[in-house]
């Protein structure tokens, strides 16, 4: 069967269009690049293929890629077409397509939250084609009301001659609306328009917006035409939803064991449904069991990007009826742990692992032989088998640092497979993952029945000594640490300790690790938040000898060469710019009367005026280790850290090449302040160009190497956490790809304003008054009296003096501002919702904070102060929230 593909797309000389997804079907295999189309005229590109009807899949899925004259490839939305083809078309088949931009708002409504939860409809039958039909019209129409269907009218009798009393009604087929018609004759140009028709009321509702659609190319007698018109032209920004954010570990119920569990998502979904909330957002739930101490409470340091955390298992559910005495035995400890105000992480982990090992001894062999487990293992073997062996070796050698293991320190798939088969103890870790899967899957299915979307969180990094780096160290830059530059929340920057990604190596196999990671998440989540999406553009990289984030630089980036300094007329000398600038003036400013002792113990000097660190102290890491051993005073350590960071430029040597990066915030260093004023101005200009101009186009290209393919690999709704020092290319790329942004009132992205106004949020965004990395509304209100007074007058438009404490009516007003926002989603931390009512809120707002980013050793242990059953029983508060959501139109 001859099929001609046509698409209307304006191009310039040197640009091209490619048809993708049909390489293997058509026999034109071009290594996944697609098939180059032919330029037809200013309006159309075309391609004719001879396709075998017997092997054509139904529906036929394909997409187009636009290639610029610089070789940049920009795909359209890959799930745009699921085209049903007539089996016996009249002559050749001619398809006229419409480019579907990845950033089109309407695409959002074909992602998992809407297709599977919020607007789920039963499967529809495939389109029917009568032998006489020679015209097929295809369009997508999200956001139809109940009883509404798409209709079609036009300037020919077969399209009712614009008679709205008798329009052509389209048939829903999957995501498309389809009408196949026999058209006897067409005027020089066919004009038509889609509309909405209410079947129950038997009335025409409205035409789509804008001008008539016009089809002008001549159609030959023996051609069957398919007009794929993209989306119906109606406002796509009318749907808005509200959600809540709460870590699983923070949930409190009588069924838990001192910590929130996956089962607790079910009563939370009950309450969400009662209030009108449509989404529950949680923090990462991957396994963080590295040390069996409170340090494992950090949910962004997973030892596996695929395995779930055993701490979220409900013991009674695992036990079933098999161990009543075990359940009875743990009741006293369960009551104690459930009564404490915060998570006692170590006690919980110790008790759960002891009980789970006992249950495995009783039930493990039987369950690992079951059909359901075998099906689970078959699907997950690629990560489950090495993960189970990794955990076994971690426990055997009492460390997660595989470099210290006596055996298997270097991953060998054959050896791991052999150990897995021959050591029954390894089965314990598979047993845990199987039950975690069952419990999370059941909780998510329950939430879906209640109409509640579950949104997960994907960390930007992986644990340095985890299963992922053990299996494939080549995918990571193990000599570097990921973090973030300084900001108002962490003045010395952040060092997360994770290795950075070796993106070029990952790209060699089309990012298969990331795609597997997304696929695993899609088993449980409808949407997900990409933690620190800026890392897909560039990551803040800190050498291993650095402790504070201030010692990092952006990677990849276009570094400076020595010539760049000379172009700015800056007399560049490596010793002056790249080594800590230390003299007596600097030492007195940093240490005061302790300067002499610092010189004597930590520094050396050749001339008595300029100093350098002794070799045993010449990095932050060496100092950190020394102070840990000697238990030295922290203020002294911080002063020495400041001294080491008193540089203007960071020197980078890689593969025999030397490059330079301006130190972030160099203008605040004592080294900078010691320069002549004219040099300060020139260096500032160079640094500003480096950070805010030089990299932008480069970083955009870097992101487009990764994000389009990764987004296309999943049908989950993708939201990006785009906070911090945001390059100007980031919002541009996110908009192009249809990735929702995060808008925080206290962190405006626009320079020159104190607060972001939720009323100005873009539609494809999530607005929130706070995140887990910030204080709650109530906590923030008490942090800076001057700032809250400005907020009170400017954002709440209230006169007079602001209350000292955030009273419940103020909290309600701030939440209502977010509900009223035009953003697609308004998601509030549960603490901020509870803060709206004096009768239910926690007494001390300081106890509600989840994380302090400036503290790398923070203990994540926040718990709700009331059990879920009491929250559900509190009808006045539930009705308050329900009314607020309903009044906002969400």
ZAMAR-264487 format. One record per residue (C-alpha): residue in three letters; x, y, z. Coordinates in steps of 0.02 Angstrom, whole numbers, padded with zeros to 5 digits, always signed. Example, Ala and Ser with C-alpha at 12.3 -4.5 7.8 and 13.67 -1.06 7.14 Angstrom:
2
Ala+00615-00225+00390Ser+00684-00053+00357
REM end
This chain:
890
Unk+00000+00000+00000Unk+00068+00169-00049Unk+00057+00295+00092Unk+00102+00477+00068Unk+00142+00578+00225Unk+00122+00767+00214Unk+00148+00895+00349Unk+00128+01083+00344Unk+00285+01158+00417Unk+00376+01318+00368Unk+00564+01296+00352Unk+00714+01397+00296Unk+00857+01345+00185Unk+00965+01210+00267Unk+00827+01149+00383Unk+00742+00980+00363Unk+00601+00868+00425Unk+00615+00684+00467Unk+00479+00552+00487Unk+00518+00443+00639Unk+00450+00282+00710Unk+00428+00191+00544Unk+00609+00146+00504Unk+00591-00041+00529Unk+00416-00050+00457Unk+00464+00037+00296Unk+00633-00045+00274Unk+00719+00125+00275Unk+00824+00096+00430Unk+00928+00252+00464Unk+00995+00209+00635Unk+00847+00282+00728Unk+00866+00453+00647Unk+00706+00430+00547Unk+00674+00451+00361Unk+00718+00615+00277Unk+00566+00697+00198Unk+00561+00796+00037Unk+00532+00983+00028Unk+00372+01003-00072Unk+00341+01189-00064Unk+00341+01332+00059Unk+00195+01251+00153Unk+00226+01063+00145Unk+00354+00926+00167Unk+00308+00755+00096Unk+00365+00574+00093Unk+00293+00424+00003Unk+00321+00248+00070Unk+00265+00078+00011Unk+00202-00008+00169Unk+00149-00188+00189Unk-00028-00189+00258Unk-00002-00360+00334Unk+00134-00301+00454Unk+00069-00126+00490Unk+00027-00107+00675Unk-00143-00036+00721Unk-00145+00101+00775Unk+00004+00169+00679Unk+00116+00274+00790Unk+00243+00395+00718Unk+00308+00572+00742Unk+00412+00705+00656Unk+00579+00786+00699Unk+00634+00957+00641Unk+00821+00976+00611Unk+00899+01149+00610Unk+01039+01198+00493Unk+01156+01177+00643Unk+01105+00995+00664Unk+00997+01021+00818Unk+00851+00898+00815Unk+00686+00954+00890Unk+00551+00819+00902Unk+00367+00851+00912Unk+00261+00767+01046Unk+00297+00582+01017Unk+00127+00518+01072Unk+00036+00640+00958Unk-00025+00510+00834Unk-00106+00341+00862Unk-00181+00330+00689Unk-00307+00197+00640Unk-00284+00157+00455Unk-00415+00083+00338Unk-00366-00094+00292Unk-00420-00079+00111Unk-00406+00104+00064Unk-00472+00166-00100Unk-00311+00182-00201Unk-00162+00262-00113Unk-00174+00333+00062Unk-00131+00517+00082Unk-00106+00585+00258Unk-00101+00770+00299Unk-00029+00797+00473Unk-00020+00943+00593Unk+00140+00971+00692Unk+00105+00943+00878Unk+00226+01047+00980Unk+00298+00964+01135Unk+00252+01117+01236Unk+00069+01119+01184Unk-00039+01132+01340Unk-00160+01001+01275Unk-00026+00865+01283Unk-00037+00870+01472Unk-00211+00797+01467Unk-00147+00639+01382Unk-00026+00599+01523Unk-00058+00467+01656Unk-00143+00576+01790Unk-00282+00625+01670Unk-00295+00469+01562Unk-00289+00345+01707Unk-00362+00439+01856Unk-00442+00610+01833Unk-00528+00586+01665Unk-00520+00399+01646Unk-00640+00331+01514Unk-00671+00150+01465Unk-00575+00089+01311Unk-00663+00139+01150Unk-00679+00029+00995Unk-00566+00064+00846Unk-00628+00178+00709Unk-00738+00101+00576Unk-00706+00135+00392Unk-00840+00102+00261Unk-00779+00053+00087Unk-00852+00214+00016Unk-00763+00328+00140Unk-00626+00427+00057Unk-00605+00567+00186Unk-00559+00539+00369Unk-00551+00683+00493Unk-00450+00658+00653Unk-00437+00778+00799Unk-00402+00773+00985Unk-00515+00861+01110Unk-00469+00855+01294Unk-00577+00928+01432Unk-00747+00883+01361Unk-00891+00886+01484Unk-01001+00733+01514Unk-01115+00694+01366Unk-01012+00807+01251Unk-00939+00743+01088Unk-00843+00823+00946Unk-00940+00870+00790Unk-00891+00929+00617Unk-00968+01056+00499Unk-00912+01126+00332Unk-00951+01201+00163Unk-01003+01038+00076Unk-01165+00937+00096Unk-01072+00791+00177Unk-01022+00912+00316Unk-01202+00975+00335Unk-01169+01138+00243Unk-01139+01227+00410Unk-01308+01171+00477Unk-01280+01164+00667Unk-01445+01071+00688Unk-01371+00918+00601Unk-01181+00914+00620Unk-01073+00761+00585Unk-01036+00677+00752Unk-00862+00603+00774Unk-00825+00436+00855Unk-00699+00424+00997Unk-00557+00303+00962Unk-00426+00299+01098Unk-00367+00478+01119Unk-00435+00533+00950Unk-00604+00587+00882Unk-00630+00516+00707Unk-00755+00537+00565Unk-00740+00438+00401Unk-00852+00501+00262Unk-00885+00470+00078Unk-00862+00637-00008Unk-00921+00643-00188Unk-00851+00811-00240Unk-00751+00949-00158Unk-00743+01131-00210Unk-00578+01214-00246Unk-00551+01231-00058Unk-00637+01130+00077Unk-00681+01238+00228Unk-00731+01157+00391Unk-00731+01178+00577Unk-00744+01066+00729Unk-00870+01099+00866Unk-00946+01029+01024Unk-01114+00940+01029Unk-01211+00884+01183Unk-01286+00714+01145Unk-01401+00709+01295Unk-01478+00879+01258Unk-01464+00851+01070Unk-01398+01025+01041Unk-01247+01108+00962Unk-01143+01191+01099Unk-01008+01292+01012Unk-00886+01303+00868Unk-00701+01290+00901Unk-00609+01456+00904Unk-00516+01549+00766Unk-00543+01547+00579Unk-00610+01404+00472Unk-00492+01262+00432Unk-00452+01255+00246Unk-00395+01104+00147Unk-00333+01156-00024Unk-00224+01023-00106Unk-00311+00934-00251Unk-00370+00756-00214Unk-00363+00627-00352Unk-00503+00504-00384Unk-00410+00352-00319Unk-00346+00429-00157Unk-00405+00406+00022Unk-00367+00560+00126Unk-00336+00570+00313Unk-00334+00745+00388Unk-00250+00738+00558Unk-00289+00910+00631Unk-00202+00903+00798Unk-00308+00981+00936Unk-00477+01062+00931Unk-00457+01249+00951Unk-00527+01280+01124Unk-00448+01352+01282Unk-00334+01219+01353Unk-00298+01306+01518Unk-00464+01288+01607Unk-00428+01134+01714Unk-00350+01168+01884Unk-00319+01052+02030Unk-00262+01062+02212Unk-00146+00942+02299Unk-00050+00914+02460Unk+00133+00869+02491Unk+00186+00757+02634Unk+00329+00631+02652Unk+00272+00452+02682Unk+00380+00444+02838Unk+00284+00592+02910Unk+00114+00506+02908Unk+00046+00456+03078Unk-00079+00317+03108Unk-00113+00185+03237Unk-00069+00053+03109Unk+00109+00113+03082Unk+00263+00069+03181Unk+00334+00238+03231Unk+00341+00298+03051Unk+00225+00324+02905Unk+00201+00173+02791Unk+00136+00141+02616Unk-00028+00077+02689Unk-00056+00248+02767Unk-00079+00323+02595Unk-00252+00243+02592Unk-00332+00342+02736Unk-00240+00495+02671Unk-00325+00468+02502Unk-00493+00453+02593Unk-00466+00623+02672Unk-00404+00700+02509Unk-00562+00643+02420Unk-00671+00719+02557Unk-00585+00889+02541Unk-00579+00900+02352Unk-00390+00881+02343Unk-00342+00785+02186Unk-00159+00745+02214Unk-00041+00677+02347Unk+00142+00721+02324Unk+00274+00624+02420Unk+00463+00630+02437Unk+00575+00492+02365Unk+00538+00319+02437Unk+00691+00225+02374Unk+00800+00121+02490Unk+00924+00228+02587Unk+00987+00091+02704Unk+01173+00127+02703Unk+01221+00137+02887Unk+01066+00078+02985Unk+01077+00244+03079Unk+00977+00406+03079Unk+01086+00466+02934Unk+00986+00351+02822Unk+00835+00462+02853Unk+00894+00573+02708Unk+00775+00518+02568Unk+00883+00588+02427Unk+01030+00470+02461Unk+00961+00306+02395Unk+01076+00156+02381Unk+00968+00103+02233Unk+00871+00208+02110Unk+00750+00062+02089Unk+00727-00024+02258Unk+00599+00038+02385Unk+00639+00074+02567Unk+00596-00069+02687Unk+00559+00058+02823Unk+00389+00088+02738Unk+00331-00093+02757Unk+00184-00131+02868Unk+00230-00282+02974Unk+00053-00345+03002Unk+00018-00348+02816Unk+00177-00447+02781Unk+00137-00568+02922Unk-00043-00600+02876Unk-00108-00740+02989Unk+00060-00827+03001Unk+00134-00750+03159Unk+00004-00689+03286Unk+00125-00707+03432Unk+00253-00599+03340Unk+00124-00462+03315Unk+00072-00476+03497Unk+00252-00465+03553Unk+00283-00300+03463Unk+00128-00209+03526Unk+00211-00123+03674Unk+00355-00058+03567Unk+00231-00009+03431Unk+00131+00098+03553Unk+00290+00180+03618Unk+00356+00223+03445Unk+00187+00286+03385Unk+00173+00402+03535Unk+00337+00496+03509Unk+00323+00666+03422Unk+00459+00631+03292Unk+00523+00480+03199Unk+00647+00379+03301Unk+00728+00316+03142Unk+00857+00199+03217Unk+00733+00115+03334Unk+00609+00092+03193Unk+00738+00018+03074Unk+00809-00098+03205Unk+00638-00165+03256Unk+00571-00183+03078Unk+00723-00276+03012Unk+00720-00395+03161Unk+00536-00434+03135Unk+00552-00447+02946Unk+00695-00571+02959Unk+00588-00678+03073Unk+00444-00670+02949Unk+00560-00716+02807Unk+00618-00868+02903Unk+00436-00921+02921Unk+00363-00873+02753Unk+00504-00830+02636Unk+00534-00997+02551Unk+00350-01021+02516Unk+00323-00844+02450Unk+00478-00843+02339Unk+00409-00998+02255Unk+00240-00919+02217Unk+00184-00872+02041Unk+00155-00691+02089Unk+00332-00673+02157Unk+00407-00756+02003Unk+00313-00635+01891Unk+00376-00490+01997Unk+00554-00555+01990Unk+00549-00579+01802Unk+00496-00399+01774Unk+00624-00328+01896Unk+00771-00447+01884Unk+00883-00321+01796Unk+00897-00218+01956Unk+00830-00335+02092Unk+00962-00471+02077Unk+01115-00356+02091Unk+01028-00252+02224Unk+00994-00406+02332Unk+01176-00461+02317Unk+01233-00283+02356Unk+01131-00282+02517Unk+01196-00453+02566Unk+01376-00395+02543Unk+01339-00231+02636Unk+01279-00331+02786Unk+01421-00458+02773Unk+01558-00327+02772Unk+01467-00200+02885Unk+01490-00060+02760Unk+01406+00007+02606Unk+01575+00065+02537Unk+01606-00076+02414Unk+01787-00021+02392Unk+01817-00092+02566Unk+01738-00262+02531Unk+01857-00410+02530Unk+01764-00487+02382Unk+01655-00420+02240Unk+01717-00242+02262Unk+01714-00232+02072Unk+01547-00281+01997Unk+01548-00439+01892Unk+01378-00490+01825Unk+01422-00675+01811Unk+01492-00682+01988Unk+01341-00588+02057Unk+01222-00708+01969Unk+01317-00855+02041Unk+01312-00786+02218Unk+01127-00748+02200Unk+01084-00926+02149Unk+01193-01011+02280Unk+01156-00907+02434Unk+00978-00921+02503Unk+01007-00775+02624Unk+01004-00657+02475Unk+00820-00700+02453Unk+00778-00596+02607Unk+00807-00434+02511Unk+00698-00495+02366Unk+00565-00541+02495Unk+00568-00361+02560Unk+00555-00284+02387Unk+00413-00401+02338Unk+00309-00348+02489Unk+00353-00165+02465Unk+00291-00180+02286Unk+00129-00262+02342Unk+00093-00133+02476Unk+00134+00021+02372Unk+00042-00048+02221Unk-00113-00080+02328Unk-00105+00093+02407Unk-00091+00178+02238Unk-00234+00075+02165Unk-00341+00125+02314Unk-00298+00309+02288Unk-00343+00295+02104Unk-00514+00226+02148Unk-00538+00382+02254Unk-00489+00491+02105Unk-00323+00540+02184Unk-00162+00561+02084Unk+00002+00504+02164Unk+00154+00611+02125Unk+00328+00545+02161Unk+00497+00628+02170Unk+00653+00580+02072Unk+00817+00634+02154Unk+00945+00717+02042Unk+01085+00610+02114Unk+01130+00435+02171Unk+01220+00384+02330Unk+01408+00378+02305Unk+01424+00202+02375Unk+01262+00128+02311Unk+01211-00014+02198Unk+01200+00099+02045Unk+01381+00159+02054Unk+01441-00016+02100Unk+01359-00089+01945Unk+01411+00046+01820Unk+01542+00168+01889Unk+01577+00225+01711Unk+01408+00314+01709Unk+01465+00433+01846Unk+01605+00558+01879Unk+01663+00478+02040Unk+01798+00610+02066Unk+01667+00747+02084Unk+01526+00790+02205Unk+01361+00868+02155Unk+01290+01016+02249Unk+01224+01193+02229Unk+01305+01366+02234Unk+01273+01482+02381Unk+01103+01565+02400Unk+01002+01649+02537Unk+00959+01478+02612Unk+01137+01406+02612Unk+01267+01545+02612Unk+01413+01424+02589Unk+01326+01325+02453Unk+01271+01144+02465Unk+01373+00985+02445Unk+01261+00834+02422Unk+01406+00713+02406Unk+01333+00623+02255Unk+01445+00589+02105Unk+01394+00687+01951Unk+01329+00601+01795Unk+01441+00557+01648Unk+01312+00618+01523Unk+01412+00580+01364Unk+01431+00399+01420Unk+01246+00387+01464Unk+01201+00456+01293Unk+01297+00316+01207Unk+01158+00193+01248Unk+01015+00319+01230Unk+01002+00351+01418Unk+00940+00173+01451Unk+00975+00189+01639Unk+00863+00342+01651Unk+00728+00264+01545Unk+00728+00109+01657Unk+00717+00223+01808Unk+00566+00313+01737Unk+00484+00148+01691Unk+00506+00086+01869Unk+00429+00245+01939Unk+00281+00231+01820Unk+00230+00068+01904Unk+00174+00172+02054Unk+00166+00357+02008Unk+00059+00459+01891Unk+00168+00614+01898Unk+00339+00653+01965Unk+00445+00799+02018Unk+00621+00807+01946Unk+00727+00863+02092Unk+00845+01004+02036Unk+00803+00999+01850Unk+00943+01126+01828Unk+01060+00976+01839Unk+01004+00923+01665Unk+01074+01089+01600Unk+01229+01093+01710Unk+01273+01032+01883Unk+01370+01118+02019Unk+01525+01008+02034Unk+01639+01006+02186Unk+01807+00914+02187Unk+01821+00775+02315Unk+01937+00879+02422Unk+01802+01011+02446Unk+01676+01009+02589Unk+01576+01167+02561Unk+01478+01198+02402Unk+01570+01363+02381Unk+01720+01266+02312Unk+01625+01210+02157Unk+01596+01263+01977Unk+01468+01228+01841Unk+01497+01073+01737Unk+01484+01062+01590Unk+01524+01242+01550Unk+01631+01347+01436Unk+01777+01384+01553Unk+01893+01533+01546Unk+02064+01531+01467Unk+02206+01646+01518Unk+02170+01748+01361Unk+01995+01790+01425Unk+02070+01885+01572Unk+02186+01980+01458Unk+02039+02030+01346Unk+01965+02115+01499Unk+02134+02196+01534Unk+02152+02097+01696Unk+02333+02055+01743Unk+02304+01871+01775Unk+02428+01773+01881Unk+02385+01597+01936Unk+02467+01612+02107Unk+02372+01772+02149Unk+02203+01719+02077Unk+02197+01530+02106Unk+02276+01504+02278Unk+02206+01566+02444Unk+02254+01748+02471Unk+02322+01753+02649Unk+02418+01892+02736Unk+02416+01967+02909Unk+02274+02086+02867Unk+02165+01942+02809Unk+02210+01834+02959Unk+02167+01972+03081Unk+02001+02004+02995Unk+01952+01819+03002Unk+02026+01763+03168Unk+02063+01920+03269Unk+02171+01881+03421Unk+02180+01697+03369Unk+02275+01740+03209Unk+02445+01700+03286Unk+02393+01525+03337Unk+02321+01493+03164Unk+02485+01545+03082Unk+02585+01434+03196Unk+02479+01276+03179Unk+02408+01279+03002Unk+02510+01396+02891Unk+02683+01422+02820Unk+02772+01573+02746Unk+02927+01602+02642Unk+02936+01790+02666Unk+02844+01821+02829Unk+02707+01921+02744Unk+02612+01801+02631Unk+02555+01633+02694Unk+02500+01465+02624Unk+02427+01312+02706Unk+02539+01171+02764Unk+02519+01021+02647Unk+02424+00921+02779Unk+02292+01060+02789Unk+02282+01123+02610Unk+02104+01066+02573Unk+01937+01077+02661Unk+01927+00886+02663Unk+02094+00870+02753Unk+02038+01000+02881Unk+01870+00914+02903Unk+01956+00749+02941Unk+02081+00829+03059Unk+01947+00921+03158Unk+01842+00762+03169Unk+01992+00670+03241Unk+02044+00808+03361Unk+01866+00865+03401Unk+01922+01044+03370Unk+01811+01198+03390Unk+01689+01227+03246Unk+01716+01415+03236Unk+01902+01386+03203Unk+01862+01258+03069Unk+01739+01375+02984Unk+01869+01515+02985Unk+01996+01400+02902Unk+01865+01347+02775Unk+01838+01531+02735Unk+02026+01554+02716Unk+02040+01409+02593Unk+01894+01480+02494Unk+01975+01653+02486Unk+02017+01631+02301Unk+01959+01723+02146Unk+01970+01584+02018Unk+01959+01394+02028Unk+02087+01301+01923Unk+02031+01144+01833Unk+02151+01022+01753Unk+02075+00886+01646Unk+02159+00776+01516Unk+02313+00886+01512Unk+02215+01047+01484Unk+02203+01190+01609Unk+02045+01294+01621Unk+01979+01420+01746Unk+01812+01458+01828Unk+01775+01619+01925Unk+01736+01575+02106Unk+01552+01603+02140Unk+01528+01761+02242Unk+01708+01812+02216Unk+01662+01995+02251Unk+01626+01948+02432Unk+01800+01878+02464Unk+01938+01969+02556Unk+02050+01927+02408Unk+01937+02029+02293Unk+01928+02173+02415Unk+02117+02183+02413Unk+02122+02218+02226Unk+02128+02395+02153Unk+01955+02464+02113Unk+01981+02462+01925Unk+02029+02277+01931Unk+01878+02241+02040Unk+01762+02317+01910Unk+01842+02220+01767Unk+01841+02055+01863Unk+01659+02081+01910Unk+01614+02111+01728Unk+01706+01952+01676Unk+01622+01849+01812Unk+01448+01915+01770Unk+01474+01875+01586Unk+01535+01700+01632Unk+01386+01658+01743Unk+01244+01748+01653Unk+01287+01763+01468Unk+01430+01651+01411Unk+01347+01485+01451Unk+01165+01507+01406Unk+01161+01441+01228Unk+01282+01301+01275Unk+01176+01246+01423Unk+01019+01247+01317Unk+01100+01129+01193Unk+01158+01017+01336Unk+00981+01004+01404Unk+00908+00965+01233Unk+01026+00817+01218Unk+00938+00736+01366Unk+00768+00804+01415Unk+00667+00774+01254Unk+00714+00590+01248Unk+00688+00567+01434Unk+00519+00654+01435Unk+00462+00551+01285Unk+00509+00391+01378Unk+00367+00408+01503Unk+00184+00454+01506Unk+00195+00522+01682Unk+00163+00707+01704Unk+00333+00790+01726Unk+00361+00936+01845Unk+00532+01017+01867Unk+00601+01091+02027Unk+00681+01244+01946Unk+00733+01345+02098Unk+00899+01426+02137Unk+01015+01512+02015Unk+00911+01483+01858Unk+00992+01516+01687Unk+00878+01609+01568Unk+00872+01458+01452Unk+00788+01348+01584Unk+00610+01419+01577Unk+00626+01427+01388Unk+00669+01241+01373Unk+00539+01188+01502Unk+00404+01282+01407Unk+00460+01205+01242Unk+00449+01030+01317Unk+00289+01054+01416Unk+00373+01024+01585Unk+00283+01108+01729Unk+00384+01235+01827Unk+00382+01263+02015Unk+00333+01437+02077Unk+00366+01480+02260Unk+00301+01643+02332Unk+00457+01673+02438Unk+00578+01634+02295Unk+00533+01747+02149Unk+00626+01708+01989Unk+00607+01885+01925Unk+00744+01999+01988Unk+00697+02157+02080Unk+00542+02091+02170Unk+00529+02024+02347Unk+00385+01902+02321Unk+00310+01805+02178Unk+00124+01836+02154Unk+00030+01670+02126Unk-00097+01766+02021Unk+00037+01788+01886Unk+00090+01605+01877Unk+00101+01523+01705Unk-00030+01389+01674Unk+00095+01247+01657Unk+00161+01266+01833Unk+00142+01211+02013Unk+00120+01351+02141Unk+00162+01318+02322Unk+00185+01428+02475Unk+00330+01319+02536Unk+00426+01158+02503Unk+00507+01026+02613Unk+00671+01124+02599Unk+00592+01279+02677Unk+00505+01331+02835Unk+00316+01323+02833Unk+00208+01478+02814Unk+00196+01496+03003Unk+00381+01463+03030Unk+00432+01589+02897Unk+00317+01723+02971Unk+00423+01726+03129Unk+00595+01724+03045Unk+00607+01903+02983Unk+00492+02034+03056Unk+00538+02166+02927Unk+00501+02048+02781Unk+00334+01987+02849Unk+00280+02167+02876Unk+00314+02204+02692Unk+00220+02046+02643Unk+00074+02095+02753Unk+00058+02265+02669Unk+00107+02224+02489Unk+00045+02045+02460Unk-00104+02038+02579Unk-00147+02222+02546Unk-00178+02254+02730Unk-00141+02414+02824Unk-00056+02438+02990Unk+00062+02328+03088Unk+00071+02144+03048Unk+00035+02020+03187Unk+00190+01949+03271Unk+00130+01771+03241Unk+00048+01699+03086Unk-00131+01689+03145Unk-00243+01559+03064Unk-00336+01687+02957Unk-00170+01747+02882Unk-00120+01568+02844Unk-00289+01541+02761Unk-00270+01698+02656Unk-00100+01643+02591Unk-00163+01468+02547Unk-00317+01542+02463Unk-00203+01654+02357Unk-00121+01495+02292Unk-00287+01405+02262Unk-00346+01556+02162Unk-00192+01553+02051Unk-00212+01516+01864Unk-00078+01379+01881Unk-00131+01203+01834Unk-00085+01138+02008Unk-00081+01218+02179Unk+00008+01101+02298Unk+00028+01144+02482Unk+00126+01056+02617Unk+00004+00971+02736Unk+00078+01077+02876Unk+00025+01235+02784Unk-00152+01167+02765Unk-00164+01121+02949Unk-00098+01294+02995Unk-00262+01370+02932Unk-00358+01319+03087Unk-00311+01367+03264Unk-00399+01214+03334Unk-00299+01087+03233Unk-00130+01168+03199Unk+00028+01117+03292Unk+00073+01227+03438Unk+00255+01257+03388Unk+00282+01294+03201Unk+00468+01261+03221Unk+00428+01076+03240Unk+00347+01069+03067Unk+00503+01095+02961Unk+00561+00943+02864Unk+00734+00990+02800Unk+00868+01123+02822Unk+00971+01123+02660Unk+01115+01218+02740Unk+01143+01072+02861Unk+01218+00921+02770Unk+01189+00816+02925Unk+01006+00857+02952Unk+00896+00723+03033Unk+00736+00699+02931Unk+00609+00651+03064Unk+00456+00764+03051Unk+00289+00678+03091Unk+00111+00738+03087Unk+00056+00785+03262Unk-00117+00708+03240Unk-00163+00534+03177Unk-00247+00519+03008Unk-00407+00451+03086Unk-00424+00610+03190Unk-00395+00716+03036Unk-00533+00623+02944Unk-00649+00641+03094Unk-00624+00830+03103Unk-00771+00879+02992Unk-00760+01068+03023Unk-00582+01075+02958Unk-00620+00957+02813Unk-00767+01066+02763Unk-00663+01225+02779Unk-00534+01157+02656Unk-00668+01087+02542Unk-00755+01256+02533Unk-00592+01348+02496Unk-00549+01229+02354Unk-00724+01235+02282Unk-00731+01425+02289Unk-00567+01435+02194Unk-00636+01329+02052Unk-00509+01190+02077
REM end
